[in-house]
């Protein structure tokens, strides 16, 4: 993993750097992910999906104020939908449908960093996501109204990878607070711009997500 991250860092910088200028690290945290579907003038967003991310990073600090950072992360992104329709004359009769779309994504974020102080920095960049898997799970609960509280449930899970484009590009803005012992806390918002819907005509499906986490960096000058 170190070698992979170092190669990524050299590619970003366009030059060979010494080990003293590079810090490696690991990070993990919480992601809040949504999907947005746009068809002509109609726009709909899913409910947020609570998930996680985990991976490694390499940071190259070019000066006291500027640096570059590359990362390799994994996160199951996506979104959720929940709908319930009731009979106004019989509350025991209803249809409740819940759908969860999960996109197993390998993320490669690349960012430029500005250090406001030794411990606090802001960043801007883009996350290049490679969607490795895509699944849609639907759960339907049918209230019959014959016996109050009695329901019939039906589960349907499908592989939708063939209907999803592989690349998800998401520009982001972020901030990081680092301690002297190497522990850091960061947050960023990734705004999805790539159309993930394959062969969808004028329709567009995008994935945006918030990341908040903690990590550790070692090495340095």
N, C-alpha and C positions, 0 to 999 in steps of 0.2 A: 504494500500500500504506500509506503514512504517513497519508493522509486516512482510509482505512478504519479503521485502528487508532485514530486520534484520535476518530472518531465513536463507536467502541466504548467508548473510555475515558469520553467525556462521558456516554454512556448509563449506564455503570456508576456514575459519581459522582453523576449527577442534577443537575449544575451545570456552568457554564462555567468552565474553568480557563485560566490563562495558560500560554504556551509554556514559561516558566521552571520550572514545576512538573511537567513531563512529560518522561520519557525514553523514547525509542524504541530498539529493538534488534532483533537477529536471533539465532536460536538453532538448533542442530541437535544430534542425538545418536543414541543407541542405545535401542531399545525391546525389551523382552522381553514377548511377548504370549501369553496363553493363552485358550482357550475352555472354558467349563464348561457341561455339559448336565445338567439335573436333570429327572427324570420320576418323580413321586410320591416315593418314598423313595430312589431310586437316583440317585447323583451320579457323574458321570465328567468328568475334566478331560483336555484334550489335552496333548501334549508342548509345551514352550515353542517359540515361533517367534521367531527372531532377526531383527529388522528395524530401521528407522530412523525418525526424524522430522525435519522441517525447517520453518521458518517465521519469523514476526516477532512482536513484542510491543510493548506500551506500558505503562509504569509511572507511576502517579501517587502520589507520596509526600505524604500529607496532613500528616505531622508527622515528628519524629525517630524515632518508634517505629512508626507505622502507615502502611500504603500499600495500594493496590489495583493489580491487574495484569490485563490482558486480552491474549490471544494468538490468533493464527490459525496453525495448524500443519497439515501433511499427514503422514499415516503409513499405510502398508499393514499393518494389524493382522490378527490371526487366530490360527491354531493348527495343529499338525501331529499326525498319528496314524501310528504304525508298528506293524504286527502281522506276526508270522511264525509259521506252523504247520508243523512238520516231521513226517515219518513216523518214528516211533520205530525202525522196522526198516530204514529206508533214509534216511540223512541227506541224500542227493542229491535226494530227493523232498520238496518243500516248496512252500508258498504264502506269498509275502511281499507285503503290501499297504501302500503308503504313501499317505497323503492329506494335502493341504495346502489349507486354506481361507484365502483372502486377502480381507480387507475393506478396500478403498481408502477411507480415512476422512479427512474434513476435520474437524479438532478446533478447538473454540473454548473454551479453558480460561479461567475467570474465578476469581480468587483474592484473598483478603485476606492481607496480609503483616504480620508483626510483626518489627521489627528489634531483635535482641538486642544488636547492635553495628553500627557503620557498615558492616562487611564481611559480617556473618552475619545471615540472616533465616530464619524459618520461615513456612510458608504453609498455608492450607487453602482448599479451594474445590471446584469441580466442572468437569469437562470435558464439553462438549456436542458429541458427535460426530455428524456427518452422513455416513452411509455412501453413497459415490458409486458404488461398484462392489463386486460380490461374486462370487468365482470359487472353484470347487472343482476341484482337480486330483488325480487318483488314478493311481498307477503300480502295476501288478501284475506281479510276477516269479514265473513258474511253473517250478519245477525238475522236470524230467520223470523223472529217475532212470534214464533209459536210458543217457546218456553223462554221467559225473560232471562237474559244473560247467556243463552245458548248460542254458540258461534261455530262456524265451520271455517277453518283456516286452510289456505293453499299457498305453498311456497314454490317459487320458480326462479332458478338461478341459471343465467346464460352467459356464455363467453361472447363478448361483443368486440373482441380485438380487431376483427376484420372490418368493423364499421368505424374504427377510430384511427385517425392519423397518428403517426409515431412521435412526431416532434412537437413539443410544447414550449414555446419561448415566452418568458415572463420577465420583463424589466422590473427592477426593484429598487427601493430606497430602504436604508437600514441604519441602525446605530448599535454601538458596542461599548460596554463598560468593562474594563479589565482590572484585575487586582495584581499586585506585585508578585504573588505566588504562582501566577500562570492561569488561574481560573478567570473566566470571562462570562459575561451575560450579554446576549444580543437579541435583537428583534428586527424583523424586516417584513415589508409587505410586497408580495409579488403579484403584478398585474398581468394576467394572461392575455396575450394578443394573438396567438395561433388559433386557427380554426381546427378543432379536433374532429369535427364531423366529416366523415369521408363520403363523397358523392351525395352531398346534401343540397345541391343547387345553390340558392341564395341564402340558405340558412347557415348560421354560424354558432358553434359551440365553443366556449372558452372556459378556462380553469384559472381562477385566481386564489391565492392563499396567503394567510398570515403565518409567520413562524416566530416563535418565542422560545429561547433555549439557553442552555449553559454548556460550557466546554472548557477545555484545558489546552494550553499551548506550552511547549517546551523548546529549549534551544534559544538562540538569539545571540546578540552581540555580547 
